[in-house]
């Protein structure tokens, strides 16, 4: 599928702030869309999201940046964290691993807080549980296996979406996405 000018304009409308000079980003956006329409197994880019701490908690303002190399993403994320920001790297893929495979949505249950738990919502899975804790205005912490330090978000929806993305990644990473005919013929020709 060829990338059209209409597709580029639609992506620019979502990606760029209205005040920015969109012409400066037009070629990069066209390259991103072109890459997204080709099948690749590795991430094509990395999105870095960040929230800056403010007096009395985390501010509602957040930022993001897209980089092409994983090492660059890790370096920028480290710099943001050293400056006191809460930063997260999200790999961006050009296509889902297998169109016929979907992961069930996490089933969130509201929890009653008591002296033993401050978890506001939980979702249990075979690999462990996810917990979203409401810590105050614009402050939601997400805890799950492999993330013992937790992650902070400004909305409940963002925290739950991050949990779902992690769960999807874990489930899909355990699946074989090659068709049986590819599996038996690759390397045996």
CORZI-V722854 format. One record per run of one state. SS is the DSSP state (helix for helix, strand for strand, loop for the rest). FROM is the first residue (numbers start at 1). TO is the last residue. Records with the same first field share a line. If there is no record, write none. Layout:
# CORZI-V722854
SS=FROM-TO + FROM-TO
This chain:
# CORZI-V722854
loop=1-4 + 16-21 + 25-25 + 37-44 + 55-56 + 68-69 + 83-84 + 93-108 + 111-113 + 115-116 + 118-120 + 126-127 + 137-138 + 145-146 + 154-155 + 174-179 + 186-189
helix=5-15 + 22-24 + 26-36 + 70-82 + 156-173 + 180-185
strand=45-54 + 57-67 + 85-92 + 109-110 + 114-114 + 117-117 + 121-125 + 128-136 + 139-144 + 147-153
